Amino acid sequence: MMRSMFASVSGLKAHQTRMDVIGNNIANVNTVAYRGSRVSFQEVFSQTIKGAGAPDPMSGRGGTNPIQVGLGIGVGAVDTITTRGSLQRTDNPTDVSIEGEGFFIVKGSEGDTYKFTRAGNFGIDKLGNLVTSNGMSVYGWQDYGRKANEDGTYTFDTDKPVEAMNIYSDDYNKNKRIIPARASSEIVLAGNLDATYADLDPGDPAQFSVPISIYDSLGNEHKVNIEFVKVDIVQNDYARFEWRIPNAGDLAVTAGAAGEIDFDLSSTAPGEIKGDTTATVSFTPDPNTIGAEAFDVVIDFSKLSMYAADSSAKPISIDGYPTGNLVTFNVGADGMITGIYSNGQQQPLGLIGMATFDNPAGLQRVGDNVYIPTTNSGDFKRAVKAGAQGVGTLNPGTLEMSNVDLAKQFTEMIVTQRGFQANSRIMTTVDEMLQEMANMKR
């Protein structure tokens, strides 16, 4: 009789644990990136009253099954449900969610161990550190060699260990709040030069002028003009324009101040440029007023044409820019944080590192929305880039919400309450039976 009482006690304890888990799930229904849990029961050791008996073909006696009485239940497992929660749009540039598998890598301090989280509600402290809501540093890479690839993309050295990310400065890029000026080095002109211009002497006033702005190494802007004069024509062969750049204020043209470009007049390619299509011009800022270094600019005339139409030549591409201040930034799907500056330029500020595990459900919760590895989750070996090696891509401006299903939790709550109630009835029934046994002595 006492066995049934202890079995009901185990049932009460197990259902209480299940209610605790349900209560925690419901409490975290609005916790960013929270992953709910579920409780699985299992029976405990059963007392064998009589073992099984084998059938005897000789005597015709049949076999018997074992006689066992269970001793209650226990909690078999509290599993983490690893399905992804729904997304909430926030449009906050530091909010990031993960589309697929993977975890962000965080640390509380340099001496702390790596921890992992799905909660991407990040922020920036006054020093520029990218941190979680409770001040843990977000880890990634910041070394991209300060040089873009040929296609304009950037490659970070992801073979290096990850480090705490700082939006404002780092050892590789120094002060990232300011992007340094870059001297102009290339100008591309496109458009038309009017074929109806009369031939003039090279020293005559310009027939058409193209104003441009170029920058020296300190970011000073200089206004210069590229002047065009039609100087010669050879029947059925070519027409020649002279171009020249006069000195402009405190910017001297020290080499390549003038040149000639020819346009084809043949029937095969009329009006198209022929011969040399580029020229290099050397500029020297006034050292007494500016102090910037001399610089060369390559001018590309290959996209010019000469037809009987209004002159429309203009620069379609001029590199070089002044110093710019960091205005804002955005996070890409691959985790790259790109700064946008007041001069219209962009520069990588860092690349968020990601972690993946063989068994994410085996991670151990340690509070603050973070996990640590266990012997059953697999080890954290090295960080990877988002979208690579099985890790999902990032969705900026959104947050992953809790994956707790309230309807399911309320249903589980009702079932758990009924199970607890049933076990309590066993307890009261056994108590009444013991009372009847005590009354037999009267």
matplotlib code that plots the C-alpha trace (Angstrom):
import matplotlib.pyplot as plt

x = [0.0, 2.9, 4.2, 1.2, 1.7, 5.3, 4.4, 1.9, 4.5, 6.8, 4.0, 3.3, 7.0, 7.3, 4.2, 5.3, 8.6, 6.6, 4.5, 7.7, 8.9, 5.6, 5.6, 9.1, 8.1, 5.1, 7.1, 9.5, 6.9, 8.3, 12.0, 14.1, 15.2, 14.1, 13.8, 11.1, 11.6, 9.5, 9.5, 9.5, 8.5, 9.7, 8.8, 11.3, 12.5, 9.7, 9.7, 9.6, 7.3, 7.6, 9.9, 8.7, 8.2, 9.1, 6.6, 7.2, 6.4, 6.8, 4.2, 2.1, 2.4, 2.3, 4.7, 4.0, 4.8, 6.8, 4.8, 6.1, 4.8, 6.0, 7.4, 6.3, 7.7, 10.6, 11.6, 13.4, 14.5, 13.9, 14.6, 15.2, 13.0, 15.4, 12.9, 13.4, 11.0, 9.1, 10.7, 9.8, 10.7, 12.4, 14.5, 17.1, 20.5, 22.0, 19.2, 20.1, 18.3, 19.7, 18.0, 18.9, 21.4, 24.1, 24.8, 26.4, 29.7, 29.9, 32.0, 31.6, 35.3, 38.7, 39.1, 35.6, 34.9, 33.0, 29.3, 26.7, 23.3, 20.6, 19.5, 20.6, 19.3, 22.7, 23.8, 26.9, 28.4, 30.1, 33.4, 32.0, 31.9, 29.2, 27.5, 24.5, 21.7, 23.6, 27.0, 28.7, 31.0, 30.0, 32.9, 34.0, 36.8, 38.0, 41.1, 40.3, 43.6, 42.1, 41.9, 38.9, 38.9, 38.6, 34.8, 34.5, 34.0, 36.1, 37.7, 38.2, 40.9, 38.5, 41.3, 42.3, 40.7, 37.7, 38.0, 35.7, 34.2, 34.4, 32.6, 34.7, 38.3, 40.5, 44.2, 44.0, 42.0, 42.6, 40.0, 37.0, 34.8, 36.7, 37.5, 40.8, 40.8, 42.0, 43.7, 42.0, 43.8, 41.3, 38.7, 36.5, 34.8, 31.9, 29.7, 29.9, 32.1, 30.3, 31.7, 30.5, 33.0, 35.3, 39.0, 41.0, 44.6, 45.6, 45.9, 42.4, 39.7, 38.1, 35.0, 33.8, 34.9, 34.2, 34.4, 35.6, 36.4, 39.5, 41.0, 44.5, 45.9, 44.6, 41.1, 41.2, 38.9, 40.2, 38.1, 39.7, 38.5, 39.3, 39.1, 38.5, 39.4, 39.0, 42.3, 42.6, 40.8, 42.1, 39.5, 38.3, 40.8, 40.4, 39.4, 41.6, 40.7, 43.2, 42.5, 44.2, 44.0, 45.1, 46.3, 43.6, 44.2, 46.7, 46.9, 49.6, 49.6, 53.3, 53.1, 50.7, 48.8, 47.6, 47.2, 45.4, 42.7, 41.6, 38.2, 37.8, 36.2, 36.2, 33.1, 33.9, 33.8, 32.8, 32.9, 34.6, 37.9, 41.1, 44.7, 45.6, 42.6, 44.3, 46.6, 48.3, 48.3, 50.5, 49.1, 51.1, 49.3, 50.9, 53.1, 52.9, 49.2, 48.2, 51.1, 49.5, 51.7, 51.8, 49.5, 48.9, 45.5, 44.8, 42.1, 40.2, 38.8, 37.7, 34.0, 34.0, 32.5, 32.3, 29.1, 27.1, 25.3, 25.7, 28.7, 27.8, 31.1, 31.1, 32.8, 31.0, 33.6, 36.0, 37.7, 39.1, 37.2, 37.6, 37.7, 34.3, 32.7, 30.8, 27.1, 25.5, 26.1, 24.3, 24.7, 24.7, 23.4, 26.9, 27.5, 29.6, 29.1, 29.5, 30.0, 28.5, 30.3, 29.4, 31.4, 29.4, 32.0, 31.6, 34.0, 33.8, 33.7, 33.8, 32.4, 30.3, 31.5, 29.2, 29.3, 27.7, 27.3, 26.7, 23.9, 22.5, 19.9, 22.8, 23.9, 23.5, 21.6, 23.4, 21.0, 21.0, 19.9, 23.3, 24.5, 27.7, 28.8, 28.5, 30.0, 26.9, 26.6, 30.0, 32.8, 33.2, 36.2, 36.3, 34.1, 32.7, 31.2, 27.4, 26.1, 29.0, 29.6, 26.0, 25.5, 22.4, 22.5, 21.7, 18.5, 19.3, 16.7, 14.8, 14.8, 14.0, 11.2, 10.5, 9.4, 6.9, 3.5, 1.0, -1.9, 0.2, 1.5, -2.0, -3.0, 0.0, -0.9, -4.4, -3.0, -0.3, -2.9, -5.1, -2.1, -1.2, -4.8, -5.0, -1.8, -3.1, -6.3, -4.2, -2.6, -5.9, -7.3, -4.3, -4.7, -8.3, -7.2, -4.6, -7.3, -9.6, -6.8, -6.2, -9.8, -9.9, -8.3, -11.3]
y = [0.0, 2.3, 1.8, 3.5, 6.5, 6.9, 6.4, 9.3, 11.4, 10.9, 11.8, 15.0, 15.9, 15.2, 17.2, 20.0, 20.1, 20.1, 23.0, 24.8, 24.5, 25.6, 28.6, 29.5, 29.2, 31.4, 33.9, 34.2, 34.4, 37.9, 37.3, 37.9, 34.7, 32.5, 28.8, 27.0, 23.7, 20.6, 17.9, 14.2, 11.6, 8.1, 5.3, 4.5, 1.0, -1.6, -4.2, -7.7, -9.9, -12.9, -13.5, -14.7, -18.4, -20.1, -22.5, -26.2, -28.0, -31.4, -30.9, -28.5, -25.8, -22.3, -19.5, -16.7, -13.1, -11.3, -9.8, -6.3, -3.4, 0.1, 2.5, 5.7, 8.1, 10.5, 13.4, 11.8, 15.0, 18.7, 19.3, 22.7, 23.2, 24.6, 25.7, 29.4, 32.0, 34.5, 37.8, 41.2, 44.2, 47.0, 48.9, 49.5, 49.3, 47.3, 44.7, 41.5, 38.1, 34.8, 33.1, 29.5, 27.8, 29.6, 31.7, 35.0, 34.9, 37.1, 37.6, 39.4, 40.4, 39.4, 36.8, 35.3, 32.2, 32.4, 32.4, 32.1, 33.7, 34.0, 37.3, 40.0, 43.1, 44.7, 48.3, 50.5, 51.9, 55.3, 53.8, 52.3, 48.7, 46.5, 44.9, 42.9, 44.3, 43.3, 44.7, 41.6, 42.3, 40.9, 39.1, 39.1, 40.3, 43.8, 43.2, 43.4, 44.8, 48.2, 47.3, 46.5, 43.6, 44.3, 43.9, 46.4, 43.8, 43.3, 40.1, 39.7, 37.4, 34.9, 32.5, 34.8, 34.5, 36.6, 39.8, 42.2, 44.5, 48.2, 50.5, 53.6, 52.3, 49.2, 48.3, 47.8, 50.8, 53.2, 55.9, 54.7, 57.7, 59.5, 58.2, 59.7, 61.9, 60.3, 62.2, 62.1, 59.7, 59.1, 61.1, 59.5, 61.9, 61.0, 62.8, 64.7, 67.4, 69.5, 68.6, 71.9, 74.0, 76.0, 75.3, 77.6, 78.2, 76.3, 79.6, 80.8, 80.8, 77.5, 76.5, 74.2, 73.8, 71.0, 72.0, 69.3, 69.1, 67.1, 66.5, 66.5, 64.1, 66.2, 66.3, 69.9, 70.5, 72.2, 73.5, 73.1, 73.2, 71.0, 73.2, 72.0, 73.7, 72.3, 73.0, 71.0, 68.8, 66.5, 65.6, 62.0, 61.2, 62.8, 65.9, 67.1, 68.8, 70.2, 69.9, 71.9, 72.5, 76.0, 76.6, 76.9, 79.1, 77.4, 74.2, 74.2, 71.9, 70.8, 68.2, 67.1, 70.4, 69.9, 67.3, 66.4, 63.9, 62.8, 61.7, 59.3, 60.7, 57.5, 55.7, 52.8, 54.6, 58.2, 60.4, 57.9, 58.7, 57.2, 57.0, 57.7, 57.9, 58.7, 61.3, 61.8, 65.2, 66.2, 68.7, 70.4, 72.2, 75.4, 74.1, 77.5, 77.5, 73.8, 71.5, 68.5, 66.3, 66.5, 63.9, 62.6, 62.2, 60.0, 61.4, 58.9, 60.4, 57.1, 57.7, 61.0, 61.3, 64.0, 64.5, 67.4, 68.0, 70.2, 69.6, 67.5, 66.2, 65.8, 63.7, 60.4, 59.2, 61.1, 59.3, 61.0, 62.5, 64.8, 63.6, 62.2, 61.7, 58.5, 59.2, 55.8, 52.1, 49.0, 45.3, 43.0, 39.5, 38.2, 40.0, 42.8, 46.2, 49.0, 52.6, 55.4, 58.7, 62.3, 62.5, 59.7, 57.0, 53.7, 51.6, 48.2, 48.5, 44.8, 41.4, 39.6, 36.1, 33.1, 29.8, 26.5, 23.3, 19.6, 19.5, 22.9, 21.4, 20.2, 23.7, 24.8, 27.9, 30.2, 33.1, 36.5, 34.7, 33.0, 29.4, 27.6, 24.3, 21.0, 17.5, 16.7, 19.9, 19.7, 22.1, 25.6, 25.2, 28.4, 31.2, 31.3, 33.9, 34.1, 32.2, 29.8, 26.3, 25.6, 28.9, 31.0, 34.5, 37.6, 39.7, 43.2, 45.5, 42.5, 40.4, 36.8, 36.4, 33.6, 30.3, 29.6, 28.7, 30.1, 27.9, 24.8, 25.9, 26.5, 23.0, 21.5, 23.4, 21.9, 18.4, 18.9, 20.2, 17.1, 14.8, 16.5, 16.4, 12.6, 11.9, 13.8, 11.7, 8.6, 10.1, 10.9, 7.5, 5.7, 7.8, 6.7, 3.0, 3.3, 4.9, 2.0, -0.4, 1.4, 1.2, -2.6, -2.8, -1.2]
z = [0.0, 0.8, -2.7, -4.3, -1.9, -2.9, -6.6, -6.2, -4.5, -7.5, -9.8, -7.9, -8.0, -11.8, -12.6, -10.5, -12.5, -15.7, -14.4, -13.5, -17.1, -18.5, -16.2, -17.3, -21.0, -20.5, -18.5, -21.4, -24.2, -25.1, -24.4, -27.5, -29.1, -26.2, -27.0, -25.0, -23.2, -22.7, -20.0, -20.9, -18.2, -17.8, -15.4, -12.7, -11.7, -11.3, -8.5, -9.9, -7.9, -10.2, -13.2, -16.6, -17.2, -20.5, -22.2, -21.9, -25.2, -23.6, -20.9, -22.9, -20.2, -21.5, -20.6, -18.1, -18.2, -15.5, -12.7, -11.9, -9.9, -10.9, -8.4, -10.0, -12.5, -12.9, -15.2, -18.1, -19.9, -20.1, -23.8, -25.5, -28.6, -31.2, -33.8, -34.8, -33.4, -35.6, -36.6, -35.4, -37.5, -35.5, -38.2, -35.5, -37.2, -34.3, -34.2, -36.0, -36.3, -37.7, -40.6, -39.9, -37.7, -35.7, -32.6, -31.9, -30.0, -26.8, -23.8, -20.5, -20.3, -21.7, -19.0, -19.5, -21.6, -24.9, -24.6, -27.3, -27.9, -30.5, -29.2, -31.6, -29.7, -29.7, -28.9, -28.9, -25.7, -25.4, -26.4, -29.6, -28.4, -30.0, -26.9, -25.9, -23.8, -20.6, -21.7, -23.1, -26.0, -29.4, -31.2, -34.8, -37.1, -37.9, -40.2, -43.9, -44.9, -45.7, -49.4, -51.5, -54.0, -57.7, -57.6, -54.7, -52.0, -48.9, -47.6, -43.8, -42.5, -40.9, -40.1, -37.3, -33.8, -33.2, -31.1, -29.4, -32.0, -31.9, -34.3, -33.6, -33.6, -33.7, -34.0, -37.8, -38.9, -36.0, -35.8, -37.8, -37.0, -39.8, -43.2, -44.5, -47.6, -50.9, -53.7, -57.1, -59.5, -62.4, -64.3, -67.0, -69.5, -71.6, -74.0, -77.3, -78.8, -81.5, -84.9, -86.4, -84.5, -86.8, -86.8, -84.5, -83.4, -80.3, -78.3, -79.1, -76.4, -75.5, -77.5, -74.7, -71.1, -68.6, -64.9, -62.5, -58.8, -57.7, -54.3, -53.0, -50.4, -47.5, -48.9, -50.2, -53.1, -56.2, -59.1, -62.5, -66.1, -69.0, -72.1, -75.6, -78.9, -82.4, -84.0, -87.2, -89.7, -92.3, -95.0, -94.8, -92.2, -88.7, -86.8, -84.0, -80.7, -78.3, -74.6, -71.9, -68.2, -67.1, -63.5, -61.0, -58.0, -55.6, -57.8, -60.4, -63.4, -63.5, -66.3, -69.0, -69.0, -72.6, -75.3, -78.5, -79.2, -82.7, -84.0, -86.9, -90.0, -92.1, -93.1, -90.8, -87.5, -88.0, -84.9, -82.7, -80.9, -82.3, -81.1, -77.5, -75.2, -71.9, -70.6, -67.2, -65.6, -62.6, -60.1, -57.3, -54.6, -53.2, -50.4, -48.6, -48.2, -48.4, -47.7, -49.6, -51.8, -55.6, -57.3, -60.8, -62.4, -65.4, -67.7, -69.8, -73.1, -74.6, -74.1, -76.0, -79.5, -82.2, -84.0, -85.3, -82.0, -79.0, -76.9, -73.8, -72.5, -68.7, -66.0, -65.3, -62.8, -60.6, -57.7, -54.7, -51.9, -48.8, -45.2, -44.0, -40.6, -39.7, -40.1, -39.7, -40.5, -41.6, -41.2, -44.3, -44.6, -44.3, -41.0, -42.4, -40.7, -43.2, -42.2, -44.2, -44.1, -44.7, -47.9, -49.4, -49.0, -47.3, -45.3, -43.5, -39.7, -38.9, -39.6, -37.0, -36.2, -35.9, -34.1, -34.8, -32.8, -33.7, -31.2, -30.4, -28.0, -25.9, -24.9, -21.3, -20.4, -18.0, -17.9, -19.8, -23.0, -23.4, -23.5, -22.9, -24.6, -22.9, -23.5, -25.6, -27.6, -29.3, -28.8, -30.2, -32.6, -34.6, -35.7, -39.2, -41.4, -41.7, -44.6, -44.7, -43.4, -42.4, -40.6, -41.5, -42.9, -40.9, -41.2, -40.1, -38.5, -37.1, -33.9, -33.4, -30.9, -28.5, -30.1, -27.2, -28.5, -25.9, -27.1, -26.7, -23.3, -22.0, -23.2, -21.6, -18.4, -18.3, -18.9, -16.2, -13.7, -14.3, -13.9, -10.6, -9.5, -10.2, -8.3, -5.3, -5.4, -5.1, -2.0, -0.4, -1.3, 0.2, 3.3, 3.6, 3.1, 5.9, 8.1, 7.5, 8.3, 11.6, 12.4, 12.0, 15.5, 17.1]

ax = plt.figure().add_subplot(projection="3d")
ax.plot(x, y, z, "-o")
ax.set_aspect("equal")
plt.show()
